[in-house]
Amino acid sequence: MYNYNEVDRSVVHHRVEEFRDQVRRRLSGELTEDEFKPCRLMNGLYLQLHGYMLRIAIPYGTLSSKQLRMLAQIARDFDRGYGHFTTRQNLQLNWLKLDEVPNLLGKLAEVEMHAIQTSGNCIRNITSDPYAGATIDEVEDPRITAEVVRQWSTLHPEFSFLPRKFKIAVTASEVDRAAIAVHDIGLRIRRLADGSIRYEVWVGGGLGRTPVLAEKIHDSLSRQELLPYLDAILRVYNRYGNRDNKYKARIKILVRDLGADAFRQQVEKEWQLVRAEEPELFWSNEKWSKISAYFASPPPAPARTTPLHPDESQPAFRRWLKHNTRPHRDPNRRIALISLKPPGGIPGDATSEQMELVANLAQKYSEDELRVTHQQNLVLAHVEEAQLFNVWQKLDAAGLGTSNHGLLSDIIACPGLDYCNLANARSIPIAQSLSERFSDREDDIGELSIKISGCINSCGHHHVGNIGILGTDKRGEEAYQITVGGNAGYSASLAKVIGPAVTPEQVPVVIEKLIDTYLSQRKPDEDFLHTMERLGKDILKESFREATNA
């Protein structure tokens, strides 16, 4: 994984001391809250319902064991002993004291971490495939590109004050695990027949108040052309994006209003200017190779020579092996997924003790490296097959052995009204209720995504859930809108509303009716999405009416 150079270290340590002085002036009264707000947001610090929340950057979701141990220590020393992993592959701490935040940032800097550009109208944390560098179906490690883009975008003088926040995702596999269709820019890496690498560039995706799927504006961009082309896109957005209305300020609105073809023409025109004005953006193969070296594959694992331990046949382990591991490019390794979604648990939360355990497992069994997924789980990417049983035993003893990856209880949920001052309704109790209700039926139901947002900002990605749940305010009471048919992969689709908002108590009843309809109507090997599409809107609405009238 990438290690800081002197420039990285200098920038991060300077930012810590700069913010330390800003906090001192805020506490002394030299700065008002309005004056301090842009300073704290540039350092990832929000003022939420109960206090200050810090969003810590985890570039493309990759952590070392040393870094995760530091996050565990920080959660214990500065917070309440746990952290919340987010759909942006970051970590949030929700109970911070302002005067302690500079010391916290100093601790992060010790392990090459920070909170820069996790907030504000800038290019946010670059996200990527959590199986990067390990999965059998990728053409190359997408984290190489993500790191190149991170270096270009960090504290970029022209793109630090955009019309609105900006999110970029990178994938390189046959399966899209980075959800590029719902990002401001999505990059898909392809390999041509001659072995050369090319990029598909998708622009204008996003969820929130106006959900939009991205449009492809280039299908064969070379490595050397990537940064100049991204620069051109951001220039066009910076110039024409709506700065007068934040609800119309995202690039998705600009692309929609201009049309993909007209937007592409603007970018192509700007691209010619960038070529002439900024030749330094055309990275040489040597510079790309230097970054690539940080992401070298682990050494081949030895083939297993010992016989299976008798306990390895136990059903609980075999279920975990089926649901929570994936093939590795090395046939003697597996990718192991760590669920942060136990039945009745809070999606994405991990205690300091759990983080320390995972750090130890990463160091011992996964080449000292782990990942954060946008599904709010963790990944040990390089586990030798012979060690999988040992890993599972240790995870299970710590409450991290839940075998539900991709199943109904693997729910994405934002913090909702329990923490967020933008939310209309709670997300966490709904997720807890659903995971407890359906955890013993999951094998029969099969793969199914439920995503919950506490407000229209869609931090829980409800628009692209197979089943989406949106918290609303209905005459001062919490209510929930149910949608069906969303998908975040290459064949992305936006879910559709199937009825009026329901009470918290009605949510699990409606979900159960939808699932029962699916189970009774599905064809052999047909998944939830295809069944619901075949059945059509009228049957879904009828199921909804039966559930709400019961």
C-alpha positions, 0 to 999 in steps of 0.5 A, spaced: 500 500 500 502 507 498 506 510 503 507 518 504 513 521 501 516 528 504 511 532 501 505 528 504 508 528 511 509 536 510 502 537 508 498 533 513 503 536 519 502 543 517 494 542 516 494 539 524 498 545 526 494 550 522 487 547 525 490 547 532 491 555 532 484 555 529 481 551 534 484 555 539 481 562 536 474 559 536 475 557 543 477 564 545 472 567 542 476 570 536 472 566 531 465 566 531 462 559 529 460 562 522 467 564 521 470 557 524 465 553 520 469 553 513 475 552 517 472 545 521 469 543 514 475 543 511 478 538 516 472 534 516 469 536 522 461 537 523 457 539 528 451 534 529 446 533 533 450 531 540 456 534 538 462 534 533 463 528 528 470 527 525 470 524 518 477 520 517 479 519 510 481 512 508 483 513 501 480 507 496 478 504 503 485 501 504 488 500 511 494 497 514 494 494 521 498 499 524 493 505 522 487 501 524 490 500 531 491 507 531 483 508 529 481 503 535 486 507 540 483 514 538 476 511 538 477 509 545 481 515 548 477 521 544 470 518 543 466 512 546 470 506 544 467 505 537 467 508 530 462 508 524 465 505 517 461 509 512 459 508 505 464 512 503 469 507 505 471 512 511 470 512 519 466 517 523 467 518 530 461 522 533 462 524 540 468 529 540 470 535 544 473 540 540 479 542 544 481 535 543 480 534 536 487 537 534 491 532 538 486 527 535 489 529 528 496 529 530 495 522 532 492 520 525 498 524 522 503 519 526 500 513 522 499 517 515 492 519 516 488 525 516 481 528 515 482 533 509 477 533 504 472 529 507 468 535 507 466 541 503 465 543 496 472 539 494 474 532 491 472 527 496 475 521 498 477 517 492 473 510 493 474 503 489 473 496 489 475 493 496 477 487 493 482 491 489 489 487 488 486 480 490 480 479 486 480 474 480 476 478 475 480 485 475 484 487 469 489 491 474 489 494 481 484 500 481 488 503 487 493 505 482 489 509 479 485 511 485 492 514 488 494 517 482 487 521 482 488 522 489 495 526 489 492 530 483 486 532 487 489 533 494 488 541 496 488 542 488 488 550 488 482 550 483 478 545 485 478 546 493 471 550 492 467 547 487 460 549 486 458 542 491 462 536 493 465 531 488 466 524 488 470 519 484 470 512 484 474 507 480 473 499 478 477 494 474 473 488 474 467 484 471 463 486 477 462 493 479 463 493 487 465 501 487 458 503 484 461 508 479 454 509 476 452 513 482 458 518 482 460 524 479 465 521 475 466 513 475 472 510 472 472 503 469 479 500 467 479 496 461 484 492 458 484 492 450 487 486 446 494 489 445 494 489 452 494 496 453 490 500 459 484 504 457 478 508 461 471 508 460 469 515 463 462 516 466 460 523 469 454 526 472 451 520 477 449 521 484 443 520 489 440 525 494 434 529 492 435 528 484 437 521 483 441 520 476 445 515 473 452 517 470 453 518 462 459 515 459 462 521 455 469 517 453 470 509 452 477 509 451 482 514 454 489 512 455 493 513 462 497 519 460 490 522 458 487 521 464 489 526 469 488 532 463 481 529 461 479 529 469 482 536 469 478 538 463 471 535 466 472 539 473 474 546 469 467 545 465 463 544 472 467 549 476 465 554 470 458 552 469 456 549 475 450 552 479 453 556 485 446 560 487 442 554 488 445 548 492 440 543 490 442 544 483 449 545 484 451 538 483 455 536 476 449 531 475 444 537 474 449 540 469 450 534 465 442 533 465 441 540 463 446 540 457 445 533 455 451 528 455 453 530 448 453 537 449 457 536 456 462 532 452 463 537 447 465 542 452 470 537 456 473 536 449 474 543 448 477 544 455 481 538 454 485 541 448 486 547 452 489 543 458 493 539 453 497 546 451 497 549 458 498 543 463 503 538 460 505 536 467 499 532 467 501 527 462 504 522 467 510 518 464 510 511 464 515 511 469 511 515 474 505 510 473 510 505 475 513 508 481 505 508 484 504 501 481 510 499 485 506 500 492 501 495 490 505 489 488 501 483 489 503 479 495 508 473 494 504 466 492 501 462 498 504 455 499 499 450 497 495 446 503 499 440 506 495 439 512 489 435 512 482 438 514 481 439 522 475 436 524 472 442 526 472 445 519 466 441 517 462 444 522 456 448 519 457 455 522 464 455 519 462 452 512 456 457 512 461 463 513 466 460 508 460 460 503 457 467 504 463 471 507 469 469 502 471 470 495 476 467 490 483 470 490 487 471 484 492 466 488 488 459 488 491 458 495 488 464 498 481 467 499 478 474 500 475 474 507 469 479 508 468 481 516 461 483 517 459 489 521 452 487 521 450 482 526 443 481 528 440 487 531 447 490 531 448 497 528 450 497 521 458 499 520 459 500 527 465 497 530 468 497 537 475 499 539 477 492 541 474 489 535 478 494 530 484 491 534 482 484 533 481 485 526 488 489 525 492 483 529 488 478 524 490 483 518 498 483 520 498 475 521 494 473 516 493 478 510 499 481 509 498 487 514 493 490 510 485 490 510 479 494 506 473 498 508 467 496 503 462 501 501 457 496 504 460 498 511 464 492 512 471 490 512 475 485 508 482 481 509 484 481 502 489 476 502 488 470 507 491 463 506 486 458 505 489 453 510 488 459 515 481 461 514 478 456 520 483 460 525 481 467 522 473 465 522 474 462 530 477 469 532 472 473 528 466 469 531 469 469 538 469 477 537 462 478 535 464 478 527 463 472 525 456 473 522 455 470 515 451 474 511 455 478 506 450 480 500 444 477 504 438 481 507 441 483 514 447 485 510 443 492 510 446 499 509 444 504 513 446 511 515 446 514 522 439 517 521 436 521 526 440 518 532 446 522 530 445 527 524 442 534 524 439 533 517 435 527 518 428 526 518 427 519 521 431 514 524 435 509 520 438 504 525 432 501 529 429 500 522 435 496 520 436 492 527 428 490 526 429 487 519 436 484 521 433 480 527 426 479 523 429 475 517 436 473 520 434 465 520 430 466 513 436 469 509 439 462 506 432 461 503 431 468 500 438 469 497 442 475 495 438 481 496 440 488 498 436 493 503 439 500 504 436 505 508 437 513 508 434 517 514 433 523 509 433 525 502 440 526 502 441 518 501 447 517 505 444 510 505 444 509 498 436 507 498 435 509 491 440 503 489 437 498 494 433 492 491 429 494 497 430 502 499 427 505 505 427 513 506 425 516 512 421 522 512 417 527 516 409 526 516 406 531 520 411 531 525 412 523 525 417 519 523 415 515 516 418 511 511 417 510 504 419 504 500 422 503 494 423 497 490 428 495 484 434 499 485 441 496 483 448 499 484 452 495 479 454 496 471 447 495 470 445 500 475 437 502 476 433 507 480 428 504 485 421 506 484 416 508 490 411 502 491 406 506 496 405 512 501 410 512 507 408 508 512 409 508 520 416 504 523 412 499 525 409 497 518 416 497 515 418 490 517 410 488 515 411 491 508 418 488 507 416 481 509 410 481 504 414 483 498 419 477 500 413 472 501 411 475 494 418 474 491 419 467 494 412 464 492 413 467 485 420 466 483 422 462 477 428 457 479 435 461 480 431 467 479 433 473 483 429 478 487 430 484 482 428 480 476 422 477 479 420 483 481 421 486 474 417 480 471 411 481 476 410 488 475 408 494 478 401 492 479 403 486 483 408 490 488 403 495 489 397 490 491 402 486 496 404 493 499 396 494 500 395 488 503 401 489 508 398 496 510 391 494 510 393 488 515 
